[in-house]
Amino acid sequence: MTVPLLDLTTQYESIRGEVDEALARVVQSQHFILGPEVEALEAELATYLGARHTIGCASGTDALLLPLMALGAAPKSHVIVPSFTFFATAGAVWNAGLEPVFCDVDPETFNVTEATIEAAWTERTVAVAPVHLFGQLAPMAPIRALAARRGAFVLEDAAQAIGARSADGGAGTLGDAGAFSFFPTKNLGGFGDGGLVSTGDDALADRLRKLRVHGGRQMYHHEVVGTNSRLDALQAAVLRVKLRHLDGWTATRRLNAHRYDEQLQGVSGIRVPVVAPGNRHVYNQYTIRAEKRDALREHLGSLGIGSGVYYPVPLHEQECFRCLGYGPGDLPVTEALCKEVVSLPIFPELGEERLSRVSEAIRTFYA
Ligand SMILES: *Cc1c(COP(=O)(O)O)cnc(C)c1O
């Protein structure tokens, strides 16, 4: 019995009838870019998220980029981002003509905190982009308060956190704008690239809708320079079907996490994920800290068990950001996590038997 890190085929098979019907409807319409299918998805997601505005776009990366473009900040203004995240969080900042300033994360939750953000603050800081890493919200109330005191924009990177909540509210509704990704491996994944921005700000929503179609409301009349970042109707059709199943899948991810927590409890050499009080984690990844991480992964691999390392290299040590002047030792928690973290299979179709096999393999390794 092998255990893949992720299996999208089984999920497709479980909803094949509905998905194929939705795809056929779009093909029949021959309306592929934006249009009624995308508008329907935007409306359904606005309701699901509790967001005033939702703007579909071409990817999660663009869902970060567009609000940063809309800011209209002076070139090279600073945006504080965690170093322990997927590259796009910082890449979008750079591509908007701004400069990422890297901050560290909490060693327990892997998320930025008010304190780690404050430690990175500069005179040129115009925005902060907290990431809800692996599906758990960063502590948004204190982060929002800090940003409000200093007049900075808050962009939530909610790419991994659709449906995640705290007592404060849901992912993507706790800052000035939220970025979601529909990359196939995300909890709500399309059959290709896709993304969405949420915001409660009417004027910002208006600017975002313009920016995704080359900066004009009317064809061939451009008020600002935007880009091509549209969501296509085939993706929207798939996502509308999957959205109906999302809460069920999330519940199973959470059940899987609960089972791992129990089965891995007391294994010396690892630390299971820590959920901050009041948080509803949606487990896009179930990520543990492990001693001898690479040897553990080899052991799992030899038993046919998949695992992943998110992320092996801190962003502040990436070659492309060498010009920013960071070095080893600058963000010690991030640097330690990159050497210790490993993500285990957590997808909804995993099942109890395969999950127990993963736990057993980990217990054996450390025994
Ligand atoms: C996936 C992801 C993105 C980018 O989304 P794409 O749709 O792949 O462009 C951004 N930030 C984080 C944290 C992600 O996990």
Ligand as a Chemical Component Dictionary entry (heavy atoms), coordinates in Angstrom:
data_LIG
# 
_chem_comp.id                   LIG 
_chem_comp.type                 NON-POLYMER 
_chem_comp.pdbx_formal_charge   0 
_chem_comp.three_letter_code    LIG 
# 
loop_
_chem_comp_atom.comp_id 
_chem_comp_atom.atom_id 
_chem_comp_atom.alt_atom_id 
_chem_comp_atom.type_symbol 
_chem_comp_atom.charge 
_chem_comp_atom.model_Cartn_x 
_chem_comp_atom.model_Cartn_y 
_chem_comp_atom.model_Cartn_z 
_chem_comp_atom.pdbx_ordinal 
LIG C1 C1 C 0 -0.002 28.933 -3.849 1  
LIG C2 C2 C 0 0.424  30.146 -3.133 2  
LIG C3 C3 C 0 0.504  31.391 -3.761 3  
LIG C4 C4 C 0 0.395  31.581 -5.245 4  
LIG O1 O1 O 0 -0.681 31.046 -5.869 5  
LIG P1 P1 P 0 -0.607 30.640 -7.419 6  
LIG O2 O2 O 0 -2.056 30.425 -7.732 7  
LIG O3 O3 O 0 0.210  29.405 -7.518 8  
LIG O4 O4 O 0 -0.040 31.774 -8.178 9  
LIG C5 C5 C 0 0.818  32.503 -3.005 10 
LIG N1 N1 N 0 1.067  32.392 -1.691 11 
LIG C6 C6 C 0 1.018  31.220 -1.049 12 
LIG C7 C7 C 0 1.295  31.180 0.415  13 
LIG C8 C8 C 0 0.711  30.052 -1.745 14 
LIG O5 O5 O 0 0.686  28.887 -1.094 15 
# 
loop_
_chem_comp_bond.comp_id 
_chem_comp_bond.atom_id_1 
_chem_comp_bond.atom_id_2 
_chem_comp_bond.value_order 
_chem_comp_bond.pdbx_ordinal 
LIG C1 C2 SING 1  
LIG C2 C3 SING 2  
LIG C2 C8 DOUB 3  
LIG C3 C4 SING 4  
LIG C3 C5 DOUB 5  
LIG C4 O1 SING 6  
LIG O1 P1 SING 7  
LIG P1 O2 DOUB 8  
LIG P1 O3 SING 9  
LIG P1 O4 SING 10 
LIG C5 N1 SING 11 
LIG N1 C6 DOUB 12 
LIG C6 C7 SING 13 
LIG C6 C8 SING 14 
LIG C8 O5 SING 15 
# 
